[in-house]
Amino acid sequence: MSSQLTRRDWLRASGLLTAGLSLSRFAPAEAASSTELTQTTFTNEFAFAAPPDTMPKLRARLFANENPLGISASAKEALVKAADVGNRYAWMEFGQLKQLIATDEGVKPTNIMMSPGSSDILMAAADHFAKNGGTILTSALTYDDLLQRAEKFGAKIKALPMTKDYTYDLAAIKASITPDVKMVYIVNPNNPTGTILPTAELEAFCREVAPKVPVFIDEAYIDFYEPADRPKLGKVVTDGLNVILARTFSKIHGFAGLRLGYAIAQPEMLKTLHAYTNGDFAVSITTLMAGIASYQDKDWQNHCRAENAKARTYTTKALTDLGYEVIPSSTNFILFPIRMKTKSFENQMYSQGIGIQTREFNGQPFCRVSVGTMDEMAIFIDGFKKVVG
Ligand SMILES: Cc1ncc(COP(=O)(O)O)c(C=O)c1O
């Protein structure tokens, strides 16, 4: 297996959970009760159908929610400059990037810890909050890297059904807070559903819940919000609440391979998490310098957001025209139910050089397709038509 394929993200990509949860419009309604998930329910259901050596030959790489446009020219220039200082430990650079982020978010640099991608922050939180057992409260259809890790280290996962619109049911989560709950895990926008929570509701939720139990909000896809609508939860952190925000440069900045992310939280919480990760010092000077350039390059971010929206609209319409019901997405991926077994679908797509992911939930097979370039999405739709006839 190639090193690419052995990456943890891929092998433990967010499998939908098989517990008995309702999928409303897409599957016969089943008991909408909360579900205690055991270790076995979190085994990954996703497996690549194609042999690894077909990966480089893909015509459309739509399985990992990457930025198909690459990194910005400004980030590339910074990478080249960074080569000249590659002999130096990064020191000033993470301070500089934290200052930029802090100013935007209305927090202090001491509220920020950098990391090599946000996965490190997720893993650190899982290790910490699971180590003495207890329960992590979340939603049934969500990204499960943190959950799998927490379960491995002793926590129970309680995954509540989503609302009929495939968003987190915040009221149900609030009602399920018990002394045993160690942390609430929310992904907003959510992976794999692509849905978002209304900002005011999420803020009110944090204000009510965080005084009782830490709230971890995984904002990996936050940059796909239009800037004016984007939740600014930094203020709940400056108000002293125990909320942890996890961010990544892997998506709109295109840094999935360069690895850059950060957490925004109370300084004491960052100190706690730092016991499980090297934090700031785990990030290379090259990545940091490129990150500083990319963070300030709003034109590039706007361009990527606009191109993503265009290709997403095209794909959604094409699938809808074919009679498929697509969950409205605010991200760089789309989830929709398919009418054949996942393995057979994967095989037929991969054999055409089209990489996607599939999920099986409640007996209903789904396709999760990342939003690539317009060309890639045209290849996807064309290939999909051939498969479904
Ligand atoms: C919801 C969510 N959180 C976190 C991550 C981890 O991203 P990274 O470690 O590249 O920052 C991903 C990756 O796809 C994701 O989908």
The ligand as an SDF file (V2000), in Angstrom:
LIG
                    3D

 16 16  0  0  0  0  0  0  0  0999 V2000
  -14.4230   17.6280    9.9870 C   0  0  0  0  0  0  0  0  0  0  0  0
  -12.9540   17.4710    9.8620 C   0  0  0  0  0  0  0  0  0  0  0  0
  -12.1800   17.7910   10.9050 N   0  0  0  0  0  0  0  0  0  0  0  0
  -10.8480   17.6950   10.8460 C   0  0  0  0  0  0  0  0  0  0  0  0
  -10.2270   17.2420    9.7030 C   0  0  0  0  0  0  0  0  0  0  0  0
   -8.7340   17.0910    9.7240 C   0  0  0  0  0  0  0  0  0  0  0  0
   -8.1020   17.9410    8.8500 O   0  0  0  0  0  0  0  0  0  0  0  0
   -6.5540   18.3130    8.9460 P   0  0  0  0  0  0  0  0  0  0  0  0
   -5.8910   17.4220    9.9350 O   0  0  0  0  0  0  0  0  0  0  0  0
   -6.0370   18.1540    7.5820 O   0  0  0  0  0  0  0  0  0  0  0  0
   -6.5160   19.7290    9.4230 O   0  0  0  0  0  0  0  0  0  0  0  0
  -10.9820   16.9030    8.5820 C   0  0  0  0  0  0  0  0  0  0  0  0
  -10.3360   16.4180    7.3400 C   0  0  0  0  0  0  0  0  0  0  0  0
  -10.9040   16.2080    6.3120 O   0  0  0  0  0  0  0  0  0  0  0  0
  -12.3940   17.0100    8.6630 C   0  0  0  0  0  0  0  0  0  0  0  0
  -13.1920   16.6740    7.6350 O   0  0  0  0  0  0  0  0  0  0  0  0
  1  2  1  0
  2  3  1  0
  2 15  2  0
  3  4  2  0
  4  5  1  0
  5  6  1  0
  5 12  2  0
  6  7  1  0
  7  8  1  0
  8  9  2  0
  8 10  1  0
  8 11  1  0
 12 13  1  0
 12 15  1  0
 13 14  2  0
 15 16  1  0
M  END
$$$$
